């Protein structure tokens, strides 16, 4: 925020980093990412929007 970036932009970048980091972690350990498992259509939609 001190760099002059608006709060919504900071939130979007933070969420994208959190979700991306979780997916990367799952892929590195050979597990299916939670966002791509059956029954998580809502989460997958949020990921696509971000």
ZIDA-V245412 format. One record per pair of residues at least 12 apart in sequence whose ideal C-beta (glycine too) atoms are under 8 Angstrom apart, sorted by the first residue. I is the first residue (numbers start at 1). J is the second residue. D is the distance in Angstrom with one decimal. If there is no record, write none. Layout:
# ZIDA-V245412
i->[I:I]
j->[J:J]
d->[D:D]
This chain:
# ZIDA-V245412
i->[12:15:16:19:19:19:19:22:22:23:23:23:35]
j->[50:50:50:35:46:47:50:34:35:35:36:47:47]
d->[6.5:5.8:4.9:6.8:7.8:5.6:6.6:7.1:7.6:6.3:7.8:7.9:5.3]
